[in-house]
Amino acid sequence: MALDAFMPQGCFHLNFSHFRIGNSYARPLPPAPQSISPESSLLEVDYPYLVAGGYNIRNSATDPSRLLSFKEESESASYFERASD
């Protein structure tokens, strides 16, 4: 789900006339690790895009002191790589 906002005068003191707020909720659905892929929820766009929601993943980037399994790290890696891109 997403909400697109258009502001002809620009938004965030930048020259963007458009921004998007998106919401995603993923849950484990075997055999895939998640019900929504990083490519589906973290779109590559040329305007500001805020994504919120629940991915139900664990990664050391969000909790450096937590001990994670290899499975948790590998299942979350593609989401964090995509978001940082």
N, C-alpha and C positions, 0 to 999 in steps of 0.2 A: 504494500500500500504506500502511496506517496502523495504528498501535497505540493503542488507547484505554485509558487508565488511570483507575480510579475510586478515590477516596480519601474515604470518608465524613467524615473529620475536616477535610477541606480540604487543599489542596496549595499549596506555595510561600508559606506564611503568608498566604494569601488565602482568600476564601470560595468558591473553585472546588473542587467535588468531582470534577471531571473534567478531564483534559487529554489532548491527542492529539499523537503524534509521527508525522509523515507522511514518506514517501519518494517522490520522483518522479524519473524519468529521461526526458529528452526528447532526441530526435535529429531532425535535419532529414529531412523526408519531403516532397519536392516533390509538388504545388505549394505546400503549406502550409509556412511557415518552420519549424514545430516539430511533433512528433508528439503533444504534450500542450498544451492551452491553459492560460493563466493561471487561467481560471475553474475548470477541472477540478482543478488541483493546489493552488491557493491559495484554499481555501474560506473563505467568510465565516462564522465561528462566534462564539459568545458565551462561549468559554472559551479558555484558553491553547492554542496550536497551534504547534508547531515543525515546519517543513518543511525537510527536507534532501534532497539529491540532486544530480543533474547535469542542468542545463538546456542546457548547451552554447551559451550566449549570452554576448555581450560588452557591457559597459555602463561608462560613465565613473564610475558610482557605486562600482564594485568595483575599478577601476584607473584613477584620475584621470590618471596620466601616460601612459597608452596612447593612441595615435592610432587612432581608430575610424572606419570608413566610415559613411556615412549609412545604408546597409543594416543594418549591425550595430546601430547606435543605434536605428533604427526597429523592428527585429525584437525587441529586448530591452525597449523602453519599456513595453509593456503588462504585462510580468511585474513590473517594478520599481514601476510605478504601483499595481498590484493588491496587491503585498506591502506597500507603504507605507500603503495604506488599512487 
